[in-house]
Every structure is written in structure tokens, then in C-alpha cells.
Amino acid sequence: MVFDNLMFSGQLRKVIIKNYIAQAQIGVYEHEKNKVQKVRFNVDLYVRKAPGIPREFSEVYNYDLVPQVIEKTIARGHFDLQETLIGEIARELLKDQEVAALRIRSEKLEVYPNAESAGIEEFFVQDDSQRPKEC
């Protein structure tokens, strides 16, 4: 992947939020309309790096922003589609020019009794936050 190659070149750093669980109103089916469901998020952000080794908090990406954006987006109300939810989260995260790209996965954890989850994963880049890019 291009962004992994840029990481190896020293231009980007990957920031990882793994298995963040939130309660969301999500789903297109009638039985999902007025209830909350557990949703797991995994987010990889590719952030631009300054040269040298960071020594101060101000020199690195504050990954506290990721759960804040997830919760703020979820708080807006019901989402029919996971694609819409992660698209809105990505749009907000990409407002920060430090974020060159991101991969986000959401998984509803209570969909099927015989499956751990049902989800979607998309990749977004800074130059085109409206349209996902294939990995």
C-alpha cells in the first residue's frame, strides 16, 4: 500500500485506535430503529511526521481526538448505514491537515447469533475525503 511505503520512508506515522466499543443507534431495519447497538471501531490514521524524534506532546498527533470524534458523530442520532457513519467520522478526522489518510472499520456486534460481527471497512485520503479509496 502506498501509505505503508510512505511510513517506511519516514514521511508518515500510523496512529492506531483498536477495538473501540461505542453504543450507537444504527441500522436500516425496523427492529434497529429505536435501540442502541454495540459497535466496534478500528481506526488507522496516517499522519504527517515532522523530521526528527518528537520530544513534546505538541509534536505528535493527539489520538484522544479519534474517540471524541466517534462519540460526537454517534451523538448526532440514528444512522441507517455503517457506510454513512464511518464516512462522517472520516470527514471530521480529515479536517485536520496532519491526517494524510485513514482506514476505518465499524462492526455491529449484535447482528447475528453465529457471527462475532457484521461490518464495513473503508479507506479515505486527505485529498478526497468524500470518496473512499480501495486498499
Secondary structure as UniProt FT lines:
FT   HELIX           2..9
FT   STRAND          12..24
FT   HELIX           30..32
FT   TURN            33..34
FT   STRAND          37..48
FT   HELIX           57..59
FT   TURN            63..64
FT   HELIX           65..74
FT   TURN            75..76
FT   HELIX           82..93
FT   TURN            94..95
FT   TURN            97..98
FT   STRAND          99..108
FT   TURN            113..114
FT   STRAND          118..125
FT   TURN            126..127
FT   STRAND          128..133
//
